[in-house]
Amino acid sequence: MATARAKVLLVEDTVSLAATYAGYLEAEAVEIEIAGTAAGALSALSGPAPDVIVLDVKLPDMDGLELLGRIKADGVAAEVVVITGQASVNLAVEAMRKGAFDFIMKPFSADRLRVTVTNAIKHRKLSDRIEEIGEAFDRDRFQGLIGRSFAMQTIYRVLQNAAPTDATVFLTGESGTGKELCARALHDLGKRRGGPFITLNCAAIPRDLLESEIFGHARGAFTGAVSERKGAVLSADGGTLFLDEVCEMDLALQSKMLRFLQERSIRRVGEDHARSADVRIVCASNRDPLQEVASGRFREDLYYRLHVVPVELPPLRERDDDVLLIAHKFLNEFALEDGKRFKELSSDVEAAFLSYSWPGNVRQLQNVIRTAVVLNDADRLELSMLPGELRALAGAGSAGASVGRISSSQAPSSAAEASGPEAERRESAILPLDLVIRTAIERAIDRCGGSIPKAAAALKVSPSTIYRRLQTQEETTDRQPRRENGK
């Protein structure tokens, strides 16, 4: 597939010079557009942005540097190369300050222009790529899912890549981790978004009725079938069928599901003829499907039919500080619904949320916030408004920290350590501030089991502050000369 040619906009009012510059760039296989005025350049920029703009400072209707300022202020995604006949350092500095990629003095050779424009094109493409990567890996929400942890960035990427296909996706994870939201995202981002999205929880339907719910039945097919039922498969025709807790199907029904996946047609209970159905299947389970296969409760051939794109959703306790993002979202949402004043979480609440294991995951967090908002009204959600297990956890944490401080500072290992010149020297020593901060961070991370978000909550700083400190410390260590053989 041919690569799209880079586009260069030449803004030069002298026709002969514009033609010369265009000739210089012919060998670079770029698409060239020429504008003789600032107005013409702005008109050209109203469409798709070029990769590079070669801009003369002297234009008949506007100063070139003023036009440069307009281009950058409008957010045009193009590199600007400024050209001028004035040998002025101040002019060059001003052009770079306004956002120019490079500055060329007239007269210049063809090679000088070609190299500069080529470098500008490469820089533009690299900037675009970095922006794409940033959008893909630095999102704090995606199609209703909330979280900026690395684990969730990976989930977002897989969903985005799988959505445009018809591949069957198997979602696994603990209850309350967001499997239905993922299924909905796959539908909404896919080519079937205009079709129906049908959800069926296999665990919520009695086993003797599940086949009828999935495949439907004809009127009179069995006692009590006073009317026909279309069934989830036919209802999802042209769209997506989400089978939640699919491991709850009995083996007989699994056999019929396998036949449907192979033939893409079904026979409703009480009917002799088959009906075709064009359906994408997304399924989920909070059990390990391979373990279910090993135990004989799930067909191996059906497992391989369904387990085409596996997506394992992480529990909330393994998602760094995502719990705080989600908690703020719920707090603002419920406060608005109930007309309450809540706007933020107290630092004690944040620390408790980061320390708690959340066995019920996001669903449990939602319930905790909902209850607190219903029963209280304040600008800030306080620890006293939380359920007992969270308050007890926070109390135990602070008591443990207090005991740790007492034992480390007030329980010397020997009388010699408790008094004397050495102890006096330690008491009077003034440590560098960087060392004090580094020691505090290292102790907090150690006490929080290696979790930087939890350590940040305990220190009442943002996780990014700790990450920057650790990075600076690592860079400083790398710059120190290595000592070999004790020299």
C-alpha positions in Angstrom: 0.0 0.0 0.0 1.4 3.4 -1.1 2.3 5.8 1.7 0.5 9.2 1.5 2.9 12.0 0.4 3.8 14.7 2.8 2.2 18.1 2.1 4.3 21.3 2.1 2.7 24.8 1.9 5.1 27.5 0.5 4.1 31.0 1.6 6.2 33.4 -0.6 5.0 36.5 -2.4 7.7 36.5 -5.1 6.5 34.2 -7.8 10.0 33.4 -9.2 11.3 32.5 -5.7 8.2 30.3 -5.0 8.8 28.4 -8.2 12.5 28.0 -7.4 11.8 26.6 -3.9 9.2 24.3 -5.4 11.8 23.1 -7.8 14.2 22.4 -5.0 11.7 20.1 -3.3 10.6 18.2 -6.4 13.1 15.4 -5.7 11.5 14.8 -2.3 8.2 13.6 -3.7 6.1 15.9 -1.6 2.8 17.6 -2.5 3.4 21.3 -2.8 0.9 24.1 -2.5 1.9 27.8 -3.0 0.3 30.9 -1.3 1.5 34.4 -2.2 -0.1 36.2 0.8 -1.0 35.6 4.4 -4.7 35.6 3.5 -4.0 32.9 0.9 -2.1 30.9 3.5 -4.9 31.1 6.0 -7.4 30.1 3.4 -5.2 27.0 2.5 -5.0 26.1 6.2 -8.8 26.0 6.6 -8.6 22.5 5.1 -6.4 19.6 6.0 -3.2 20.9 7.6 0.0 20.4 5.7 3.0 18.7 7.3 5.3 21.6 6.8 4.8 25.3 6.1 7.8 27.2 4.5 7.0 30.8 5.5 8.7 34.0 4.3 8.9 36.8 6.8 8.1 39.6 4.3 4.6 39.3 3.0 2.5 42.1 1.4 -0.5 41.8 3.8 0.9 40.7 7.1 4.2 40.2 8.8 5.4 36.6 8.6 6.1 36.3 12.3 2.6 37.6 13.0 1.2 34.9 10.7 3.4 32.4 12.5 1.7 33.4 15.8 -1.7 33.0 14.2 -0.9 29.6 12.9 0.3 28.4 16.3 -2.6 30.0 18.2 -5.0 28.2 15.9 -3.4 24.9 16.8 -2.5 24.0 13.2 -0.6 20.7 13.4 2.3 21.7 11.1 6.0 22.4 11.4 6.9 26.0 10.3 10.2 26.8 8.6 10.8 30.6 8.5 12.9 32.1 5.7 14.2 35.7 5.6 16.7 37.9 3.8 17.5 39.7 7.1 20.6 38.6 8.9 19.2 39.2 12.4 19.8 37.1 15.5 16.9 38.8 17.2 14.6 37.8 14.3 15.7 34.2 14.5 15.2 34.1 18.3 11.7 35.6 17.9 10.8 33.1 15.2 11.9 30.2 17.4 10.1 31.7 20.4 6.9 31.8 18.4 7.2 28.1 17.6 9.1 27.9 14.3 10.8 24.5 13.7 13.8 26.1 11.9 15.1 29.5 10.5 16.8 29.8 7.2 18.7 32.8 5.9 18.5 33.9 2.2 20.1 33.0 -0.1 20.2 29.3 0.6 21.0 26.2 -1.4 18.6 23.5 -2.6 20.3 21.0 -0.2 19.7 23.3 2.7 16.0 23.6 2.0 15.6 19.9 1.3 17.3 18.8 4.4 15.4 21.3 6.6 12.0 20.3 5.1 12.8 16.6 5.3 13.7 17.0 9.0 10.6 18.9 9.7 8.4 16.2 8.0 10.1 13.5 10.1 9.6 15.6 13.3 5.9 16.1 12.4 5.3 12.4 11.9 7.1 11.5 15.1 5.0 14.1 17.0 1.8 12.6 15.5 3.0 9.1 16.5 3.8 10.2 20.1 0.3 11.8 20.3 -1.3 8.6 19.1 0.6 6.6 21.6 -0.3 9.1 24.3 -4.0 8.8 23.4 -3.9 5.1 23.4 -1.9 4.6 26.6 -2.7 7.6 28.8 -6.5 7.6 29.0 -8.3 7.8 32.2 -11.6 6.6 30.8 -12.8 4.5 27.8 -16.4 3.8 26.7 -17.8 4.0 30.2 -14.8 2.3 31.9 -12.8 4.5 34.2 -9.1 4.0 35.1 -5.6 5.1 34.1 -3.6 2.2 35.6 -1.4 0.3 33.2 -3.6 -2.8 33.6 -6.6 -0.8 32.3 -4.6 0.8 29.4 -3.9 -2.7 28.2 -7.6 -3.6 28.4 -8.6 -0.5 26.4 -6.1 -1.4 23.7 -7.4 -4.9 23.4 -11.0 -3.8 23.2 -10.2 -1.2 20.6 -8.4 -3.7 18.4 -11.0 -6.4 18.8 -14.2 -4.3 18.4 -14.1 -3.8 14.6 -13.9 -7.6 14.1 -16.5 -10.3 14.5 -14.1 -12.4 16.7 -15.7 -13.9 19.8 -14.4 -12.3 23.0 -14.3 -14.1 26.3 -14.2 -11.8 29.3 -13.0 -13.1 32.7 -12.6 -11.5 36.1 -14.1 -11.2 39.5 -17.7 -10.1 40.0 -18.0 -6.3 39.7 -15.0 -5.7 37.5 -16.9 -4.3 34.6 -17.4 -7.2 32.2 -20.7 -6.0 30.9 -19.2 -2.5 30.2 -16.5 -4.2 28.2 -19.1 -6.1 26.2 -21.0 -2.9 25.5 -17.8 -1.2 24.4 -17.1 -4.0 21.9 -20.6 -3.5 20.5 -20.6 0.3 20.4 -17.1 0.4 18.7 -17.8 -2.3 16.2 -19.5 -2.5 12.8 -22.7 -3.9 14.4 -23.3 -0.8 16.6 -26.5 -0.1 14.6 -27.9 -3.5 15.6 -29.3 -4.8 18.9 -27.2 -5.5 22.0 -28.8 -8.3 23.9 -27.6 -9.4 27.4 -28.4 -12.7 29.0 -27.2 -13.8 32.4 -27.0 -17.6 32.3 -26.8 -17.8 36.1 -30.0 -15.8 36.7 -32.3 -18.2 34.7 -33.4 -21.7 35.8 -31.5 -24.3 33.9 -34.7 -25.9 32.5 -35.7 -22.5 31.0 -32.3 -21.4 29.8 -32.5 -23.1 26.4 -35.8 -21.4 25.6 -34.4 -18.0 26.7 -31.4 -18.4 24.4 -32.9 -20.1 21.3 -36.6 -19.4 21.8 -39.6 -21.7 21.4 -42.8 -22.1 19.4 -46.2 -21.7 20.8 -47.4 -24.9 22.5 -43.9 -26.4 22.5 -44.3 -27.4 26.1 -46.7 -26.9 29.0 -47.1 -23.2 29.7 -45.8 -22.1 26.3 -48.9 -20.1 25.6 -47.1 -17.8 23.1 -43.9 -18.1 21.0 -40.6 -16.7 22.3 -38.1 -15.3 19.9 -35.1 -16.1 22.0 -31.9 -14.1 22.7 -30.1 -15.3 19.6 -32.7 -14.2 17.1 -33.3 -11.0 19.0 -29.6 -10.2 18.6 -29.6 -10.9 14.8 -27.4 -8.3 13.2 -26.0 -7.3 16.5 -24.2 -8.6 19.6 -25.3 -11.3 22.1 -23.6 -11.0 25.5 -23.8 -14.3 27.5 -22.8 -13.5 31.1 -21.8 -16.3 33.4 -21.6 -18.7 30.4 -20.0 -21.4 32.5 -23.4 -21.9 34.2 -24.7 -23.7 31.0 -25.3 -27.4 31.4 -23.5 -29.7 29.1 -26.6 -30.5 26.9 -27.1 -26.8 26.2 -23.4 -26.3 25.6 -23.7 -28.9 22.8 -26.5 -26.9 21.1 -24.5 -23.6 21.5 -21.5 -25.3 19.8 -23.7 -26.4 16.9 -25.1 -22.8 16.6 -21.5 -21.4 16.5 -20.6 -23.9 13.8 -23.7 -23.6 11.6 -24.9 -20.0 12.5 -28.5 -21.3 12.5 -30.8 -22.5 15.3 -33.9 -24.6 15.7 -36.4 -23.3 18.2 -38.0 -25.6 20.7 -41.1 -27.1 19.1 -40.0 -26.2 15.5 -38.7 -28.5 12.7 -37.1 -25.9 10.5 -33.8 -24.0 11.1 -33.5 -20.2 11.3 -30.3 -18.4 10.4 -28.9 -15.8 12.8 -26.0 -13.4 12.2 -24.8 -12.7 15.7 -21.5 -11.7 17.3 -21.0 -13.5 20.6 -19.3 -12.0 23.6 -19.3 -14.1 26.8 -18.1 -13.7 30.3 -17.5 -15.7 33.5 -16.1 -15.0 37.0 -14.8 -18.6 37.0 -11.6 -19.8 35.3 -12.9 -21.4 32.1 -9.9 -23.7 31.7 -10.5 -25.1 35.2 -14.1 -25.7 34.3 -12.9 -27.6 31.3 -10.5 -29.7 33.4 -13.2 -30.5 35.9 -15.5 -31.7 33.1 -18.2 -29.0 33.6 -17.4 -27.1 30.3 -16.9 -28.6 26.9 -13.3 -28.2 25.6 -14.5 -27.7 21.9 -16.9 -25.0 23.0 -14.1 -23.4 25.1 -11.9 -23.0 22.0 -14.8 -21.7 20.0 -15.5 -19.0 22.5 -12.0 -18.2 23.8 -10.8 -16.5 20.6 -9.9 -13.1 22.2 -9.4 -13.6 25.9 -9.7 -10.4 28.1 -9.0 -10.8 31.8 -10.2 -7.8 33.8 -8.1 -7.0 36.9 -9.7 -6.6 40.3 -9.9 -3.1 41.7 -7.2 -3.8 44.3 -4.7 -4.3 41.5 -5.4 -1.1 39.7 -3.2 1.4 41.5 -5.2 4.6 42.3 -8.1 3.9 39.9 -10.3 3.5 42.9 -10.0 7.2 43.6 -10.9 8.2 40.1 -14.0 5.9 40.2 -14.9 7.1 43.7 -14.8 10.8 42.6 -17.0 10.0 39.6 -19.6 8.2 41.8 -19.5 10.9 44.4 -20.2 13.7 41.9 -22.8 11.7 40.1 -24.8 10.7 43.2 -24.5 14.1 44.8 -26.0 15.7 41.7 -28.8 13.1 41.6 -29.7 13.6 45.3 -29.1 17.4 45.5 -26.2 17.0 48.0 -23.1 19.2 48.5 -20.4 16.6 48.2 -17.4 17.6 46.0 -14.4 15.7 47.3 -12.9 12.9 49.4 -11.0 13.6 52.5 -7.4 12.4 52.6 -8.3 9.8 55.3 -11.0 8.4 53.0 -8.6 8.3 50.1 -6.1 6.4 52.2 -8.8 4.0 53.4 -10.0 3.3 49.8 -6.4 2.6 48.6 -5.7 0.2 51.5 -9.0 -1.7 51.3 -9.1 -5.0 49.3 -12.5 -4.4 47.7 -13.7 -8.0 47.4 -16.8 -6.7 45.5 -14.8 -4.5 43.2 -16.4 -1.5 41.5 -19.9 -2.6 42.4 -19.0 -2.6 46.1 -17.3 0.8 45.8 -20.5 2.2 44.1 -22.6 0.9 46.9 -20.3 2.4 49.6 -20.5 5.8 47.9 -24.2 5.6 47.3 -25.0 4.8 50.9 -22.7 7.6 52.2 -24.3 10.2 50.0 -27.8 9.1 50.9 -27.2 9.2 54.7 -25.0 12.4 54.8 -24.6 15.8 53.4 -21.3 17.8 53.4 -18.7 19.4 51.1 -16.3 16.5 51.8 -16.8 12.8 52.3 -15.3 11.9 55.7 -14.1 8.7 57.2 -16.9 8.7 59.7 -19.4 8.4 56.9 -18.0 5.1 55.6 -19.1 1.5 56.7 -17.5 0.0 59.8 -15.0 -2.3 58.0 -13.4 0.7 56.2 -13.3 2.8 59.4 -11.7 -0.1 61.3 -9.1 -0.6 58.6 -8.1 3.1 58.7 -8.0 3.0 62.5 -5.8 -0.1 62.5 -3.5 1.5 60.0 -2.9 4.6 62.0 -2.5 2.7 65.2 0.1 0.4 63.6 2.0 3.4 62.3 2.0 5.0 65.8 3.3 1.8 67.3 6.0 1.6 64.7 7.1 5.1 65.5 7.2 4.4 69.2 9.2 1.2 68.9 11.7 2.6 66.5 12.4 5.9 68.4 11.8 4.9 72.0 13.1 1.3 72.3 16.9 1.3 71.9 18.5 -2.2 71.6 21.0 -1.5 74.4 21.9 1.0 77.1 25.0 1.9 75.2 22.9 3.0 72.2 20.5 4.9 74.4 23.1 7.3 75.7 26.7 8.4 75.1 28.5 10.4 72.4 27.2 8.4 69.4 23.6 8.9 70.4 24.3 12.5 71.0 25.9 12.9 67.6 22.9 11.3 65.9 20.5 13.6 67.7 22.4 16.8 66.7 23.1 15.8 63.1 21.3 17.8 60.4 20.5 15.6 57.5 20.2 17.0 53.9 16.5 17.6 53.0 16.8 15.4 49.9 17.9 12.5 52.1 15.0 13.1 54.6 12.5 13.1 51.7 14.0 10.1 50.1 14.0 8.1 53.4 10.4 9.1 54.1 9.3 7.9 50.6 11.2 4.6 50.9 9.7 3.9 54.3 6.2 4.7 53.1 6.6 2.4 50.0 8.0 -0.4 52.2 5.1 -0.1 54.8 2.5 -0.1 52.0 3.8 -3.3 50.5 5.5 -1.7 47.5 2.3 0.2 46.4 3.3 3.7 45.3 -0.4 4.9 45.2 -1.0 3.8 48.8 2.3 5.3 49.9 1.3 8.6 48.2 -2.0 8.6 50.0 -0.3 8.0 53.3 2.2 10.9 52.6 -0.7 13.1 51.3 1.0 13.7 47.9 0.1 12.6 44.4 1.6 9.3 43.0 3.2 11.4 40.3 5.2 13.2 42.9 6.7 10.0 44.1 7.4 8.7 40.6 9.2 11.9 39.8 11.3 11.7 42.9 12.3 8.1 42.2 13.1 9.0 38.6 15.3 11.9 39.7 17.0 9.6 42.3 17.7 7.0 39.6 19.1 9.6 37.2 21.4 11.0 39.9 22.7 7.6 40.7 23.4 6.9 37.0 25.4 10.1 36.7 27.6 9.3 39.7 31.1 8.0 38.6 31.5 4.3 39.2 34.3 3.3 41.6 36.3 0.2 40.7 38.7 -1.8 42.9 38.1 0.7 45.8 39.6 3.6 43.8 
